[in-house]
Amino acid sequence: MGSVRVVNRAILIILPCLFISSCSNQQIVDRINLAQSAGYDLQDKRVKSTILVGNNLEKDKMTVQILETVSESSYDMIPRLQTKANKTIQYGQMRMVLFGSDYAKKGIGPILGSFSRDSKITSRLQMGVADKEASEILAATIKSHDSLFLMNMIEKNMESGNLPRSNFHTILYSYYGAGRDFFLPYFVTERGLIKLDGIALFNEDKWVATVGIREVFIVKMLTENSRNGSFMIPLRGSDSEQYDYVLMRSISSKASYRVISSDSTPAISISIKIKASVKDIPDSVRLKSRQDVSLLENELEETLRKETEDFISLCQSKKVDPLGFGDLFRSKTRNWNEEQFQAAYSTMKATIKIDLDIVQTGIGK
């Protein structure tokens, strides 16, 4: 009986403490604004900073507040925004940063440097580029009642779509590392709806080119296992002026790189193996035998090879290296020199081989 009294007494002591702690934590949350998404734009040679603040009013219910300020620099964003808020603004939960088109073209290096030195910024942070102003895209997310709408869109498209994986850690690795450049998701608005429309390619810290969502699959295929990505490929129909299309779903892929030459004219060989399933196909295409499947594989391989070559040529013409060719040559070349490689990068020869295996067609090999 004595032990029972002790336990009961302990419970009576602990429960009020837990209640007080819970109330205290709730009061702390009620006294702060959590800045979870931010945007940076240029406005008359000044910096326009925007943040989205999420407030949980009830369980599973959130209101999103937008705050904006204009300053000579991005560094005093939080102090300036604080003058417009009645709660302390905390940015330790920052998960998304969006750059307006003009800001991204000028260079996002100062933001990358500032954030890399801030212990409150985590590697999970995502970044993106807006086709116009970042503030417009952020404002369009308010009706979703989700201050992390853009971050969630990025992560879902990385997981089950064509978007290559990236986060603040990989961005910094490519930015500060030798022989590679980073890329960021690219957002547009269509009829008031936000759309992920490709990736923005950067030379050092400046946005210089954009590739569409179709080419994004090529990037994913070249940089990681493109499991769950999809791609639609044109097939020449009976009328040479018309094309039919086949929709494929990637099951897995693997890219292998081999340096052929590292002299004044660099050369590299890329071998890509893909397993994919047919999701949709025109009635004119028959897959009744293994020979039919092989013919389709050959045609799709040639199309993917050409599109991969075109993407690499675009990167060379824009002097961007999102695939990290320079880093690869650096690892294989004694006394590698970054300036010399960059000078020769535009003449680099890339030989592409695609090995496509179409599975789940119901046709046995």
Sequence and secondary structure as in RCSB ss.txt:
>XXXX:A:sequence
MGSVRVVNRAILIILPCLFISSCSNQQIVDRINLAQSAGYDLQDKRVKSTILVGNNLEKDKMTVQILETVSESSY
DMIPRLQTKANKTIQYGQMRMVLFGSDYAKKGIGPILGSFSRDSKITSRLQMGVADKEASEILAATIKSHDSLFL
MNMIEKNMESGNLPRSNFHTILYSYYGAGRDFFLPYFVTERGLIKLDGIALFNEDKWVATVGIREVFIVKMLTEN
SRNGSFMIPLRGSDSEQYDYVLMRSISSKASYRVISSDSTPAISISIKIKASVKDIPDSVRLKSRQDVSLLENEL
EETLRKETEDFISLCQSKKVDPLGFGDLFRSKTRNWNEEQFQAAYSTMKATIKIDLDIVQTGIGK
>XXXX:A:secstr
 HHHHHHHHHHHHHHHHHHHHHHHHHHHHHTEEEEEEEEEEEETTEEEEEEEEEEEEETTEEEEEEEEEEES ST
THHHHHHTT SSEEE TT  EEEE HHHHHH  HHHHHHHHT TTS TT EEEEESS HHHHHHHTGGGT TTHH
HHHHHHHHHHSS     HHHHHHHHHSTT   EEEEEEEETTEEEEEEEEEEETTEEEEEE HHHHHHHHHHHS 
 TT EEEEEEE SSTT EEEEEEEEEEEEEEEEEEE SSS EEEEEEEEEEEEEE  TT   SSHHHHHHHHHHH
HHHHHHHHHHHHHHHHHHT  TT HHHHHHHHSTT  HHHHHHHHTT EEEEEEEEEEESSS   
